[in-house]
Amino acid sequence: MTNQWLGLNEAAKRLGVHPTTLRRWSDTGEIAVMITPGGHRRFAVAEIERFTNERLKLRAVGGLEQIWAQQAMTQTRLEIVNRRDTPWLALFDESDREHKRVLGRRLMGVMLQYISLQAGGDDLLEEACAIGREHARHALTVGMPLVAAMRIVLFFRDTLIDVALQLPEVANVRPEANTRLLRRMTNLLNAVELSVAEVYDQSKQ
């Protein structure tokens, strides 16, 4: 039996993490633990192996960000087809729509880079702002009011965030990883929205 159980330090070493991290995982129920009558933590070798394999699978799928990007692009295309008769789409001719498609692809590329970072990415935020400003300037040339221009941004925002919210149901994604993803996405999308509003404000001066 002693060969089937590991103490906290030995189990943490096998997982390649600090004992404090493993203690936190066991406290939150992420990994099963047995507490001895003396108050010591014991981890089953089989549980350690299961947990290790799960973490490896998460890394092997190409990253949470890549899963999100693939599903987001598919969902966005479907939503655009379903909403092709909405008033804001009706304002655009084919060249206008192609312009928006190019901007959308640029924004997705910037978003994918930004959410792949744990922190930082100010240069990517500035690129996102530039995309927002270009969208606003183009909207002004076709006589689109601010409300309509913002509806387009909010349409993409809602679609991208909805896909992220569904990730835990469709992929092997831990909640804390998805929370980080959503925070990064929100930060970048906020920058886009503010840049659109700024261009419209400047056009009135």
C-alpha positions as semicolon CSV with decimal commas, in nm:
position;residue;x (nm);y (nm);z (nm)
1;M;0,000;0,000;0,000
2;T;0,283;0,244;0,078
3;N;0,395;0,228;-0,287
4;Q;0,050;0,344;-0,403
5;W;0,049;0,669;-0,204
6;L;0,277;0,973;-0,204
7;G;0,330;1,245;0,053
8;L;0,281;1,611;-0,035
9;N;0,645;1,686;-0,118
10;E;0,701;1,372;-0,323
11;A;0,375;1,416;-0,515
12;A;0,457;1,782;-0,586
13;K;0,801;1,683;-0,713
14;R;0,651;1,427;-0,945
15;L;0,408;1,689;-1,082
16;G;0,685;1,947;-1,112
17;V;0,512;2,206;-0,894
18;H;0,572;2,365;-0,555
19;P;0,409;2,185;-0,259
20;T;0,204;2,499;-0,191
21;T;0,055;2,474;-0,539
22;L;-0,038;2,111;-0,491
23;R;-0,187;2,193;-0,150
24;R;-0,405;2,460;-0,312
25;W;-0,515;2,219;-0,588
26;S;-0,618;1,962;-0,330
27;D;-0,801;2,225;-0,121
28;T;-1,004;2,335;-0,424
29;G;-1,080;1,977;-0,529
30;E;-0,878;1,982;-0,851
31;I;-0,691;1,672;-0,739
32;A;-0,808;1,404;-0,499
33;V;-0,630;1,377;-0,164
34;M;-0,656;1,157;0,145
35;I;-0,594;1,305;0,489
36;T;-0,441;1,061;0,740
37;P;-0,558;1,048;1,103
38;G;-0,244;1,248;1,182
39;G;-0,346;1,526;0,939
40;H;-0,098;1,446;0,663
41;R;-0,193;1,458;0,295
42;R;-0,154;1,147;0,083
43;F;-0,196;1,137;-0,294
44;A;-0,268;0,818;-0,488
45;V;-0,010;0,742;-0,756
46;A;-0,295;0,668;-0,998
47;E;-0,444;1,013;-0,928
48;I;-0,110;1,182;-0,988
49;E;-0,080;1,001;-1,321
50;R;-0,436;1,096;-1,419
51;F;-0,375;1,460;-1,333
52;T;-0,048;1,465;-1,526
53;N;-0,211;1,314;-1,835
54;E;-0,491;1,570;-1,819
55;R;-0,245;1,859;-1,811
56;L;-0,053;1,711;-2,103
57;K;-0,372;1,687;-2,309
58;L;-0,444;2,053;-2,246
59;R;-0,102;2,145;-2,384
60;A;-0,120;1,903;-2,676
61;V;-0,438;2,037;-2,837
62;G;-0,260;2,349;-2,964
63;G;-0,355;2,571;-2,676
64;L;-0,677;2,707;-2,538
65;E;-0,634;3,018;-2,750
66;Q;-0,619;2,818;-3,072
67;I;-0,935;2,626;-2,982
68;W;-1,113;2,954;-2,914
69;A;-0,994;3,113;-3,239
70;Q;-1,111;2,824;-3,455
71;Q;-1,456;2,815;-3,296
72;A;-1,488;3,194;-3,289
73;M;-1,418;3,229;-3,662
74;T;-1,672;2,958;-3,745
75;Q;-1,937;3,108;-3,520
76;T;-1,879;3,463;-3,651
77;R;-1,927;3,350;-4,010
78;L;-2,253;3,176;-3,918
79;E;-2,381;3,480;-3,729
80;I;-2,306;3,712;-4,021
81;V;-2,501;3,486;-4,258
82;N;-2,792;3,470;-4,015
83;R;-2,796;3,850;-3,977
84;R;-2,738;3,951;-4,340
85;D;-3,069;4,140;-4,344
86;T;-2,996;4,354;-4,039
87;P;-2,999;4,733;-4,105
88;W;-2,629;4,789;-4,035
89;L;-2,525;4,524;-4,288
90;A;-2,767;4,666;-4,546
91;L;-2,573;4,995;-4,545
92;F;-2,268;4,826;-4,700
93;D;-2,204;4,737;-5,061
94;E;-1,974;4,445;-5,145
95;S;-1,655;4,652;-5,124
96;D;-1,762;4,781;-4,781
97;R;-1,828;4,427;-4,663
98;E;-1,489;4,313;-4,786
99;H;-1,331;4,600;-4,594
100;K;-1,506;4,482;-4,277
101;R;-1,399;4,123;-4,341
102;V;-1,036;4,232;-4,368
103;L;-1,064;4,434;-4,047
104;G;-1,227;4,138;-3,876
105;R;-0,946;3,905;-3,976
106;R;-0,688;4,159;-3,856
107;L;-0,866;4,193;-3,523
108;M;-0,882;3,815;-3,480
109;G;-0,509;3,790;-3,546
110;V;-0,430;4,061;-3,292
111;M;-0,669;3,906;-3,041
112;L;-0,510;3,563;-3,076
113;Q;-0,163;3,707;-3,013
114;Y;-0,285;3,913;-2,718
115;I;-0,469;3,636;-2,534
116;S;-0,171;3,405;-2,582
117;L;0,033;3,633;-2,355
118;Q;0,012;3,601;-1,979
119;A;0,063;3,977;-1,940
120;G;0,168;4,285;-2,135
121;G;0,101;4,332;-2,503
122;D;0,066;4,711;-2,516
123;D;0,174;4,711;-2,881
124;L;-0,110;4,471;-2,961
125;L;-0,357;4,693;-2,776
126;E;-0,244;4,985;-2,990
127;E;-0,293;4,775;-3,305
128;A;-0,645;4,690;-3,185
129;C;-0,711;5,062;-3,132
130;A;-0,589;5,132;-3,485
131;I;-0,837;4,875;-3,618
132;G;-1,115;5,039;-3,417
133;R;-1,024;5,382;-3,554
134;E;-1,019;5,251;-3,912
135;H;-1,362;5,093;-3,860
136;A;-1,498;5,422;-3,727
137;R;-1,353;5,632;-4,010
138;H;-1,498;5,395;-4,268
139;A;-1,837;5,399;-4,094
140;L;-1,838;5,778;-4,106
141;T;-1,776;5,776;-4,483
142;V;-2,100;5,579;-4,539
143;G;-2,296;5,805;-4,304
144;M;-2,329;5,550;-4,027
145;P;-2,425;5,694;-3,687
146;L;-2,222;5,605;-3,379
147;V;-2,492;5,372;-3,245
148;A;-2,482;5,162;-3,562
149;A;-2,100;5,157;-3,569
150;M;-2,098;5,038;-3,208
151;R;-2,357;4,770;-3,285
152;I;-2,111;4,614;-3,528
153;V;-1,837;4,610;-3,262
154;L;-2,080;4,471;-3,003
155;F;-2,191;4,202;-3,246
156;F;-1,834;4,075;-3,274
157;R;-1,777;4,121;-2,900
158;D;-2,083;3,914;-2,807
159;T;-1,993;3,638;-3,052
160;L;-1,631;3,610;-2,938
161;I;-1,719;3,613;-2,568
162;D;-2,005;3,363;-2,613
163;V;-1,760;3,120;-2,773
164;A;-1,518;3,165;-2,481
165;L;-1,795;3,108;-2,226
166;Q;-1,883;2,778;-2,393
167;L;-1,525;2,645;-2,397
168;P;-1,547;2,457;-2,064
169;E;-1,843;2,263;-2,207
170;V;-1,685;2,170;-2,540
171;A;-1,316;2,135;-2,453
172;N;-1,098;2,014;-2,169
173;V;-1,053;2,363;-2,023
174;R;-1,003;2,454;-1,659
175;P;-1,216;2,744;-1,527
176;E;-0,917;2,954;-1,421
177;A;-0,767;2,934;-1,770
178;N;-1,096;3,043;-1,922
179;T;-1,124;3,332;-1,676
180;R;-0,782;3,460;-1,782
181;L;-0,884;3,429;-2,147
182;L;-1,202;3,630;-2,089
183;R;-1,019;3,904;-1,901
184;R;-0,763;3,945;-2,179
185;M;-1,036;3,947;-2,444
186;T;-1,239;4,208;-2,255
187;N;-0,935;4,430;-2,211
188;L;-0,862;4,434;-2,583
189;L;-1,225;4,477;-2,691
190;N;-1,264;4,769;-2,449
191;A;-0,974;4,939;-2,627
192;V;-1,144;4,888;-2,965
193;E;-1,475;5,032;-2,845
194;L;-1,313;5,337;-2,690
195;S;-1,117;5,409;-3,008
196;V;-1,438;5,402;-3,214
197;A;-1,604;5,649;-2,977
198;E;-1,299;5,877;-2,986
199;V;-1,304;5,902;-3,367
200;Y;-1,673;5,994;-3,363
201;D;-1,610;6,255;-3,093
202;Q;-1,327;6,408;-3,296
203;S;-1,547;6,422;-3,608
204;K;-1,781;6,661;-3,428
205;Q;-1,506;6,909;-3,340
